[in-house]
Amino acid sequence: MTTISRRLFAGLSIAAVAGTATACGRSESGGDAKSAEPIAEGKATGELTVWAMGAEGEKLPELLKGFQEENPDCKVSVTAVPWDSAHDKFTSAIAAGTAPDVAQVGSTWMSEFVGLKALQPVPEEIDLSGFFEGAQKSVTVEDVKYGVPWYVETRVVYYRKDLAEAAGITEAPTDWDTYKTMVKALKDNGAAWGTALQPGGKGSWESVMPFVWSNGGSVISEDLSEFTFESDENTEALAFYQSFFTEGLANKAPAEGTTEQDFVSGAAPMFISGPWMMSGVEKLGGDGFADKYGVFQIPKKESSTSFLGGANLGVFDSTKNRDAAWKLVQYLAEPEVQAQWFTISTDLPAVEKAWDDESVGGNEKFDVFHEQLKSAIAPPAVGTWEQVITKFDDQVEQVCKEGLDPAQALKTAQADATSIGMGA
């Protein structure tokens, strides 16, 4: 997995916040009836065990200090869960009836877990209208919200401002033509590659889809009833993406984990990724490097539309401490708490109001991410999405590395997706 896609995988794959409690027993009528009840007033009590992935698992205890201070009779424990085993760990727990109280659920898992009747719908008193629209859609399955967005992530283009200026370009690109002009200019001015793009493999769809969306394309119908890989818009977008490889502007076989090094050295002075890469390139580049690069939104054809990843918070139907679980979710969704989480983790707040906090706003680069989030699109809430998109990754690799005709690749992707179906 490349550095560019690793954090998105974390955002889509993390599943956390679990627990047992000494509160009320489980309703025989199941999650829907139970979740229709208002959240009980008063402070949270009992025990909640929290599972979190990777860096989130390491940093979450610091954030939860405030919740435990406000709710001294509620004990919260945090356990880190490895990314690679998270999905199997949760599906096994669901099957065994030992699922957690609350979970941080990746957006591609929402539909699957709802299909397993594992998640409770969000109580009416939790208002999601203040969250980014794309984040709201990521928790919605068949018009019902089964989670609360926790943090969001999107993709923009990183570029070396100093090298672009040396190549005669002083303004960031805004559309496909000016974007490609900059890529060519950077290579002509001495860069080994004008840009770094993922040439297939796991998660390459994350890099391709922003170009598809920005060209007015899509791979699934708006009502989620059928896949739509085959279209003129999709073919044009995939052909544009392919051209960077066929014209020698992007490396067909980049070494694993070299994105930051190539960016700092100038070997590949552009790439597409999320906000977590800022700290990596600045640390590697040393003092003053932050002034040498900038970021801009995904180049526009019909629109500038990027990918929305991140993580959601949901309450499992098997919880025996339902009220405390939802109180924890409410706490983590508060604007000031989301702003605090940003200072701890650099995870972008899903609540728009949190961006008013000076710790989040006021940074020129983060302002670009903020603007991009307004048009970002989350993965569709269909249970087979990961199976379908894995097949598409294979086609992207053949397009980029072997020169497969984009129209043929999309025809195969359509056949694969139709065969797999939407799931239950």
N, C-alpha and C positions, 0 to 999 in steps of 0.2 A: 504494500500500500504506500502510495507516495505521500510526501510531507504535505502536499497541497490538499489531499483528500482525507488525511488522517483525522483531523479535528472534526470534520463533518461526520465521519464514521462514529466518532465519539458522541456527537450530538444526536445522531440518529439511533445509536445503539445503546446508549446508557439507559439503565432502568434501575431506579434506586428507591429509597425510602420505604422500609418495610417494618413490620412489627407485630408484636403480641401485646395484649393489654388485659387489664383486670376489670374492664368496664362491662357494659351490657352484653348479653348474649346475642347470637345471630338470629335474625328474623327468618321464619320458615318461608315467608313469601318472596325472599330473594332481594337482589340489589335494587330493582326499580322501585318497589314499594318503599323500601327503607330510605332510599336517597330522596324520595319525595318529601320526607319529613324535614322540617326546619332544623338547622344546626342548633343544638342546645346552647342556651346562654351560659355565661360563666367561663371560668378558666379551664384549660385542658388538664386532664388528670390521667393517671395510668402510665403505661409504658408504650413507647414507640421505638422500634428499631429501624434505622435508616440504612439502606444500602445505596452507595453512590459509586459511579465509575471513575477510574483513573484519577486525574487531578481534582475533579469535583469531590471524590471520596476523601481526598486528603484535606481539602479546604472547607468542606461543608461544616465540620464541627465548630469552626470559628464563627460562621454565620449564625449557627443555631444557639449560640450563647444568649442572644437577645430573647429568643423564644423561651428558653428555659428560665430566664430571669422573670419573664412575664407570667410564666406558668410553672411555678416551683414544684407543684405536685405531679408534673408530667416528666418522666424520665425518658430522655432520648439518647440512643446509642447509634453510632455510625460505623458501618462496615464497608470497606471498599470491595467492589466486585470487578474482576478482570473483564475487559471488553469482550474478549473472545468467547467467554463462557456465559455471558449475561443472558442471551436469548434462551439458551437451553435451560439455564438455571430457573428462569421465570416460568417457562412453559411447563417444566417438571413440577414446580411448586403449585401452579394452577391446577394441574391434573391431580396432584396429591391433596389438594385442599389446604395447602400450607403457604399460600401466597401472602405477600406483605400487606400491611395496613395501607400504606401510601407508597406510590412508586413514581419515580422519574422515568417517564416512558417516551422513547424516541418516536417521532412522528410516523415512521413507516411501520411501527408496531401497533398503532392505535386500533386500526380496523381488525387486525388479527386478534388482539386481546378482547375487543368487544364481541367478535364472533364467538369467542370462547366463553362469553358471559362472565368475564373476569373483572370488568371495571364498572363502577357506579356512575350514572349520569351526574352532572354537576348540580348541586342544589340551587334553587332559584335565587337565593339571596346573594350568591356570588355573581357579580356583574362583570362580564367580560368585554363590555363595549369599549373600554379604555385600552385594549390590547391592539397591536398591529393586526390589520385585517388578515394577512397571511397566517399569522400565529393563531388567530381564532379558527381559521379553516383547518389548521393542522390537528385540532382536537375534536373536530366535528365528523361524526359518522352517521350518515342517513339523517341529517338535520338535527341530530342530538349531540350535545357537547358532553364528552366523557373525560375531560381533563381541563386543567388550567395551564396556559403557557407559562413557563418559568423563565427561560432565556431564549434569545433568538440569535441566529448567525446568518450572514449572507456573504456573497462574494463580490469583490470589486477588483479592479486591475491595479496592481502595484507597478510602478515604473521608476526608473532612475532619472530624475529631473536633470541632474548634472550632465549625464551622458546624452540625454535628448537635446539639451541646449547646445552641446558640443556638435551634435548632428544637425543643428539648424532648426530644431523644433522647440518653440517656447510656450506652446499652449497644449493642454491635455486634449486628447482626441475625444470626440463626442459621438461619432458614427463609425460605421464599418470602414468607410474609405479612409478617413483620417487615422483610424486605428492601424490599418494595414500600412499606411504611409509611414507611421512612426516605427513600426516593426522593421520595415525595410531599411529605413534610415539608420536605425541602431546597428543593424548588421553591416550595412555599407560603411559605417564609421568604425568598424573594428570588432564588434561583438561576434563571438562564435555563432550565436543564435540570436535572432531578434527578440524572441520570446520563449518562454517555457509553457508548453501545453501538454496535457496528459494524453499520450498516444494509445489509448485503450487500456484494458485491464480494469481491475476492480475500482468502481467509483468514477470511471471516466465519464459516465453520463452526467455527473455533476458539473463537469466543465462544458459539455456540449449543450445541455438544455438551456442555459441562458441565451445562447445564440438562436436556438429554436424559438424560444418565447419572444425574444426581441425582434424576430422576423414575423411575428404573428402566428407562429405554429404551435402545435401541442401534440402530445402523444396519447391523450385520452379525452373523451368527450366531456363537456361541461357537467353533464348529469352522471358521469362515471359509469355509463352503461356499455361503452365499447372503446377499444383502443384505436388510435388514429395515427399510427406511425407513418403511413403512406400519405404524403401530401406534397404539393409543390413547395410550400413554405419550409417544410422539414428538409426536403431534398436540397433546397438552396442553402439552408443554414449548415447542413452537414458538409456540403461541398465547400462552403467557405472555410469551415473548420479544417477540412482536409487540405486545403490549399497551402496552409502554413507548413505542412510536412512535405508536400510534393514540390514546393518551391524552395525548400531548404531553409526555411525561416525558423523552424522548430525542430528539436532533436527527436528522431523516431525511437531512440533507445537511451533515454537519460538514465544515469546511475541513480539508484535508490537514495533518497534523502539528501540530494545535492541542490535543491531549489534555493535555499538560503545562501549557500556558498557561491553558486553561480550568479546570484543576484548581486551579492556584495562585490565579487570579483569583476563583475561586468560581463561575464561570459554569456549570460542570459538575463538581460536587464529589464525584463518584464515577466510577470506571471499573474495568474488569477487565483485569489484565495481569500480567506477570512481575516478578521482582526487579530487573531492570535499570532499571526506571522509577524506582526509589528515588533513585538518584544524580541523575537528570534533574530530578525535581520539587524535590529539596532544593537543587540548584544554582540553579534558577530562583527558588525561593522565598526563598533567602537565609538568614541566620542565624536560628535558632529555628524554621524552618519544619518541621523534622523532628518537633517536638513537636505540631504542629497537625494531623497526619494519622495515621491508623492503617490496618491491613489486617485483613481477616477472611476466613475460608474461604468457598468457594462456598456460597451458601445451600442448605439442605437441604429436599428434599421426602421422598424415601425415603432418601437418603443425601447426603453432601457429597462430590461427586466432580468432580475437575477434569481438565484436559488435561495430559498429560506429553509435553514436547518435549525437545530436547537433542541430543546428538551421540554417536555410537558410534565405536569404533576397530576397524577390520578390516584383515586382511592379504590382499593380492591374490594370486590364484593364480599370476600371472606373475612374482612376485618371484624374484630370484636371490640374495637374502640373507635367506632365510626366518627363520633363527634370530635374527639381529639385529633383524628386524622385530618378532617376537613379544617379544623382550626390551624393546624400546621400548614396546610396548603394555602389558606388565607394569609397567613403571616408571610410566607415566602413570596406571595404575589403582591404585597404592598409596595407602592412605588419607592418609598425610602429604603425598604429592605432590598429591593432589586438594585437600587443604586449602590447600596453597600456591597452587595454581591459582586457588582462590577469592579469595585475597588479591590476586592479580594481575588477575583478570578479572571477579570476582563471579559466575562461573558456579557453580551449585550442585553440590556433589559427588554423584556417583551411588552412591558407597560409603557405606553408612550410618555406618560407624565414623568416617569423616572428620568427621562432625558433632559428635563428642566434642571436637574441637580447639577451643580457646577462640576462635580466629580466625573460626570458623564459627558455633558455638553461642553462646548468651548474649545474642543480640540479639532483642528481643521481636518485631520484625517478621519476622526470618528464622525464628524459631520457628514462626510461622504457616505459612510456606512449607514448613518441615520436616514439620509435621503434615499438610498438604495432600498432600504427596508420597506419603504412605502409602496413599492411595486414588486417586491419579492414574492415568489410563489413557492408554497410548500409541496412536498410530494403528495400525490393523491391518496386518499384514505381507502385503499382497496387492499384486501388481505394478501393478494398474490404479488404485490408491487415488487418486492425484493427478488422474486423469481423472474419476473418479466424483465426487470432492468438489468439483471445479471446477463441475460441473453443479449440485451442491447449492448452491454459493455463489450461482448465478444465481437459484435458487428463493428463497433467503433474501432476496435483494434485492427480489424482487417482493412477498414477504410484508411486509417492513418499509416499503418505499417506496410500494407500490401497493395494499396491503391485500388481496393474494391470500389466499384461504382456506388456512390451514396444511395441512389435509387434502389439498387439491388439489395443493399444492406437494410434499408428501411422496409422493403418488401419481406425480407426474411424475418426481421424483427416483428412485423405485423403478424406473420404466420405463427411465430413462436408465441406471441402474446395472446392471440386468439385461441391457440391450442391450450395454453395454461388457464385462461379464463380469469374471471374476477374473484373467484373464491366464494365462500359462503357469505 
